[in-house]
Amino acid sequence: MSEVTISKEVYQRLLSNEKHYQNIMDYSNDMISRHQINTASTYLSVSDAAYTLTGYTPEELLGTSGYLYIHPEDAPQVIEYINVSLIMNHHVTIVYRILRKDGSFFWAESACHYLYDEQGRKKEVLSITRDITERKLIEEQLQYSEWQMRLITDHTSDLISRHVANSDVTYLYASPACKILLGYTPEEMLGKNGLSYVHEDDVEKVRNYLTAVQYVQSDPEAVIFRFKRKDGTYMWSETTCRYTYDEQGELEYLVAVSRDITERREQEKRLRESESRYKSLFEHNPTGINALSIDGTYLAMNKSMEDLLGYTNEDLKNKPFEPVAHPDDLAKTNYHFELAKKGETQTYEIRTFHKDGHIIEVHVTNVPIYVENEVVGVYGIINDITERNQYLAKIKNLSNQQELILNSVSEGIFGVDLEGNTTFINPAGSAMLGYDVNLMMNEYHLKQIEQSQPDGSPALAGDTPIMRSLSDGQPLYREEAVLWRQDNSSFLASYRVTPIIDNGERVGAVIVFRDRTEENEVIRAREIAEQADRAKSEFLAIISHELRTPMNGMIGMIELLFDTLETQEQREYAEIIIDSNNALLKILNELLDFSKIEAGRMELEYGEVNIQHLLDQVTDIFVTPVQEKKLFINTHIDPKLPSYIIGDEDRLRQVLINLVGNAVKFTEHGGVLISAHLKPQVDAQSIVVEFSIQDTGHGIPEDQQAKLFQPFSQIGTATNRRYGGTGLGLSICKKIIELMGGSIRVESNSNRGATFAFTLTLNAADYPEIDMTAQQIAAQPSVPTSLYGPLRILVAEDNATNQKVLLTILSKRGYQADLVENGAAAVEATSRKIYDLIFMDVNMPIMDGMEATRRIRQQHQSSPIIVAVTAFARKEEQLLCMESGMQDFVSKPLRITDIEAQLEKWSEYIRTHDRK
């Protein structure tokens, strides 16, 4: 209300219209009063509502101070506030408590204003007072509720939030818990898209949940999703949401309560893993396991237990174990079971019955089952020891026979305990050492038996090799040692010390020794054996040679007979005979070569060898098998090599055919490269020529490569069954190359092909056309022929480093690729030239790789092959690349093996499809 100024005439008119004024006073529910402008604010008039509000009649209030009825606790502040506000503003509205006549009070709101006369002087104060007790209580309740809510939201560990009921669920409020849980302050979240904090894989689930809870009247279920923290990590959240509605029933707000369940999820995961481990340990354990209740009834048993006893789980479930136990062992079983129920793990052996009635001897371990520190049952871990006990019984029964065997062997054998005292010795040992068996038992003699160290120096007391081995518990073998007899004479011996283990504990050692004094006889016997071996090799060479003569006759005659055969069936039979004869002849030739080499009878015939002609002859032999397997075979000759070299052409051809044959045999995709080049040489008196055969086959494991050049050796029985052969080929190649003064080696990794290379050392004086000065300078390797066949390759890459890496990898494999630096240039390049393979970077300026691929596909459909090259290797990016028309994918950083895999894979595809 604003100030009221009235003229004297108007004021007199109002006073004269007492009846009208009184009617307002009488019918208003508010107490209307007039007060003098003095320090007591004395009542001049008051409406009848005063009685209703205060219990005082108007008459009782007239002439009294208006301040007299203000609650004592409010009076000082209220009086000061009214006086100051009236002076400053000429009006005031204030809330305070008024005392009733009965001593109670009510909350009142008073509006006070100055009234002025016609000269503008302050005449009196008009006050209108209203009972607002009910409103005040509502306000206090609301404030209390808000205080409680603030207390909850400010101190709860859950995130409480309010959102706009729209598709973005925009944040309107976030409790302080967001700082602890997510790292955001409430102010940072206000006005933000609520779904932007949800993991991208969970957004659709949360949207579906929000749609569903719009129609849920009862308490909705929670949704579990990943909530993004400020540091980029994610919190697993269990969130419950509820919508509020306005008076028209329209969605107004969304209220959400989110709880961090990350730890709970981890606990649940660990629990599932634990349950899985337990289940796997229980169900798949090869040892029989059963679970017994506290009263001894079967709860469950695993499959191994069922197999052991012959009963199924259902046969024994909820039944006592006593009927299964042997009656004579029942008391023992009950005794240990009672101890296990008290929490003590038990181990013992008893007999039990199989379902078919036969007795099984078992080793039992009882383990208490605890739940919250209380034993609720017992595990039984059962091992069948029937065979073990039978075996031990046999050992015991055979002890006399073992003693006879021990006494009959020629080696000396004696045992000692951990202190070195003799526990047993056989007659051969006591005879070699010169001791009486009875006098040696339980006595310490090691100091006398071994008196020196391995280097011949005297041994200190108790510090002999045998004593150290006994002390350390480690086995010991000495090829040469000096042992001493009782009479102080010595002899050359070898011995082995082996620890004796009994029930897992070391109890001593056994020493086995033999007299090596007659070593010369052994050497002589070895020489005799070597002579016999040479005789064997010579015999094998003779017999192999003799077998070749009738074999040649058989092959010749069957080939002549082949031309006279009339029916297809006869020709097929004849072809089988020819193939079998050829295979047998190959084996005989290998045996003959091997025997010649072993016997030292292989002689080399040197002459001029045309390298180009030699390689052409070798490749011609394999044209048919290469075509049948859809492989390629290429040759490369170093231009610095002379046209002719001095060597044994037949033996070189034999080696190359063997190595190329193996390469073709073990290669399913790709092909074979045969090359010859001049190796740099420091020595000006000689030159070195290296032949290499490189394939793209399945490769040779590194741990198997040592077997390759051993006679009669192959890599695994599976290889032998699949490919056949005697295992002599590579061994013969090695011997031939070594006879020529060269060496052979292999380089291979599993599944990455193999390279066999051999060198020949030639006299430089025979080759004046070769510049030996240049040969002494480390030469750059020549560019190899394309390893995977001819391919037209385009590289689309904008990064200079990646360009160099990719082009270098391709160049070293014989491919000179074209280069463009963006997608638009790639599209233009394919319109000018036909390519087989494109390595396409995904992220490039002007036009990216995916858009370029789509445009290329519009022009050329399925060709060329396009391989995506990108630093992003997630499945989503791979899917986008494939959808754009790319056929394959390699990720950065680029690896040689990845590029080789692409070349091998797609060269095979391109060869088997029509090239444009």
Buried (B, 14 or more C-beta within 10 A) or exposed (E): EEEEBBEEEEBEEEEEEEEEBEEEBEEBEBBBBBBBEEEEBBBBBBBBBBBEBBBBEBEBBBEBBBBEBBBEEBBEEBBEBBBEBBEEEBBBEBBBBBBEEEEEBBBBBBBBBBBBBBEEEEBBBBBBBBBBBEEBEEEEEEEEEEEEEEEEBEEBEBBBBBBBBEEEBBBBBBBBBBBEBBBBEBEBBBEBBBBEBBBEEBEEBBBEBBEEBBEEEEEBEBBBBBBBBEEEEBBBBBBBBBBEEEEEEEEEBBBBBBBBBBEEBEEEEEEEEEEEEEEEEBEEBEBBBBBBBEEBBBBBBBBBBBEBBBBEBEEBEEEBBEEBBBEEBBEBBBEBBBBBBEEEEBEBEBBBBEEEEEEBBBBBBBBBBEEEEEBEBBBBBBBBBEEEEEEEEEEEEEEEEEEEEBEEBEBBBBBBBBEBBBBBBBBBBBBBBEBEBEEBBEEBBBBBBBBBBEEEEEBEEEEBBBBBBBEEEEEBEBEEBBBBBBEEEEBEBBBBBBBBEEEEEEEBBBBBBBBBEEEEEEEEEEEEEEEEEEEEBBEBBEBBBEBBEEBEEBBEEBEEEBEEBEEEEEEEEBEEBBEEBEEBBEBBBBBBBBBBBBBEEBEEEEEEBEBEEBBEBBBEBBEEEBEEBEBBBBBBBBEBBBEBBBBBBEBBBBBBBBBBBBBBBBBEBBBBBBBBBBBBBEEEEBBBBBBBBBBBBBBBEEEBBEBBBEBEBBBEEEBEEEEEBBBBBBBBBBBBBEBBEBBBBBEBEEEBBBBBBBBBBBEBEEBEEBEBEEBEEEBEEBEBBBBBBBBBBBBBBBBEEBBEBBBEBBEEBBBEBBBBBBBBBBBBBBEEEEBBBBBBBBBBEEBBBBBBBBBBBEEBEEBBBBBBBBEBEEEEBBEBBBEBBBBBBBBBEBEEEBBBBBBBBBBBEBBEEEEE
